[in-house]
Amino acid sequence: MVRAIVQNDEVATGTGTKTLIQLLAGTNHEIKITEISVTFRGIDNLQKPIRVQLVKQTDAGTMSAATEVKVERTNSATLDTSATITATGEPTTSDVLRDWLVHPQGGVIYPVPDPEKFTVPGGERLGLRTINSGGTDTNCCASIEWEE
């Protein structure tokens, strides 16, 4: 078993929907999500909350390549999961798995209490996105950690 993490560079949420990170589990290779985080760099304490969603996605959309990093660098196992970051064309979302309202001067760090129950089946996609309706464009950073 190998643990890995992917992070995006600081990116603007825009004022609509923005997928920050998408994982694609390797074919026939289930992954277990262990932690999700999104932090914002807002400057206005009166700004409306930003919705953060963990979603099941059915296509890749248009996104940039990401670098997956092994948490235990001495582990010689090869990662089967691939990741992309910062959508410029939104992927299709089929299901919302988690949903948070987060103040843009804060963030959310969600250590998954039981990764055995929070899995992504082989060949399927998991996305972490923001929905900033009516808010001000705010910069954020995000990460997803998993085991495979």
C-alpha positions in Angstrom: 0.0 0.0 0.0 1.2 3.5 -0.9 -0.1 6.9 0.4 0.0 9.9 -2.0 -1.1 13.5 -2.1 -1.8 16.0 -4.9 -2.0 19.7 -4.4 -2.8 22.6 -6.7 -0.9 25.9 -6.9 -2.8 28.9 -5.5 -5.6 29.5 -8.0 -8.5 31.9 -8.3 -11.9 30.4 -7.6 -13.6 32.7 -10.1 -17.2 33.6 -9.5 -18.8 30.3 -10.7 -17.8 26.6 -10.5 -14.1 25.6 -10.5 -12.8 22.1 -10.2 -9.5 22.4 -8.3 -8.4 18.7 -8.3 -9.6 15.6 -10.1 -8.3 12.1 -9.3 -8.7 9.2 -11.7 -8.3 5.8 -10.0 -6.2 3.3 -11.9 -8.2 0.6 -13.9 -9.4 -2.1 -11.5 -7.6 -0.3 -8.7 -9.7 1.1 -5.8 -8.3 4.1 -3.8 -9.2 5.2 -0.3 -9.4 8.9 0.4 -7.7 9.9 3.7 -7.8 13.7 3.7 -9.2 16.6 1.8 -8.4 20.3 2.3 -9.2 23.7 0.8 -8.0 27.0 2.2 -8.9 30.5 1.0 -7.1 33.8 1.0 -10.0 36.2 1.3 -9.7 39.7 2.5 -13.3 40.7 3.1 -14.9 39.5 6.3 -18.4 40.3 4.9 -17.9 38.1 1.8 -20.4 35.3 1.3 -19.3 31.7 2.0 -17.9 29.6 -0.8 -19.4 26.2 -1.4 -16.8 23.4 -1.4 -17.9 20.0 -2.9 -16.3 16.6 -3.2 -18.0 15.1 -6.2 -18.1 12.1 -8.5 -17.2 13.2 -12.1 -17.8 11.2 -15.3 -15.3 12.9 -17.6 -12.0 14.7 -17.5 -13.1 18.2 -18.6 -10.2 20.3 -19.6 -7.6 20.4 -16.8 -3.8 20.7 -16.3 -1.5 17.9 -15.4 -0.6 17.5 -11.8 2.3 15.9 -9.9 1.2 13.1 -7.5 3.7 12.8 -4.6 4.2 9.7 -2.4 3.9 10.5 1.3 6.5 7.9 2.2 9.2 8.7 -0.3 11.0 5.4 0.4 8.1 3.3 -0.8 9.0 1.9 -4.2 5.5 1.1 -5.3 4.2 2.8 -8.5 1.2 5.0 -8.2 -1.8 3.9 -10.4 -3.9 7.0 -9.7 -3.5 10.1 -11.9 -4.4 13.6 -11.0 -5.2 16.8 -12.8 -5.7 20.4 -11.5 -7.4 23.7 -12.2 -10.2 23.2 -14.7 -10.5 25.5 -17.6 -13.4 23.4 -18.9 -15.5 21.9 -16.2 -15.9 18.1 -16.0 -19.4 16.6 -15.8 -20.5 16.0 -12.2 -22.8 13.1 -11.4 -23.0 13.0 -7.6 -22.1 15.3 -4.7 -20.4 13.2 -2.0 -19.6 16.0 0.5 -20.7 19.6 0.7 -19.3 22.4 2.9 -20.0 26.2 3.1 -16.7 27.8 3.9 -15.9 31.4 4.8 -13.4 32.8 2.3 -11.0 33.9 5.1 -10.8 30.3 6.3 -10.8 26.8 5.0 -11.8 23.2 5.6 -9.5 20.3 6.4 -11.3 17.0 6.4 -9.4 14.0 7.8 -11.6 11.1 6.7 -12.5 9.2 9.8 -12.7 5.8 8.1 -11.0 5.6 4.7 -12.3 2.0 4.3 -15.7 3.5 3.8 -14.7 6.3 1.5 -13.3 4.7 -1.6 -13.1 5.5 -5.3 -13.6 2.4 -7.5 -11.0 1.6 -10.2 -11.4 3.7 -13.3 -13.7 6.3 -11.7 -13.1 10.0 -11.1 -13.3 12.1 -7.9 -13.3 15.9 -8.1 -12.8 18.7 -5.5 -14.5 21.9 -6.6 -15.7 25.3 -5.4 -18.9 27.1 -6.3 -18.6 30.8 -5.7 -22.0 32.2 -6.7 -22.4 35.8 -6.0 -19.1 36.1 -4.2 -15.8 37.8 -5.0 -13.1 36.0 -6.9 -10.9 34.5 -4.1 -7.6 32.6 -4.3 -7.4 29.1 -2.7 -5.2 26.1 -2.3 -6.4 22.5 -2.2 -5.1 19.0 -1.6 -6.4 15.4 -1.6 -4.5 12.5 0.1 -5.2 8.9 -0.6 -4.1 5.3 -0.2 -3.9 2.7 -3.0 
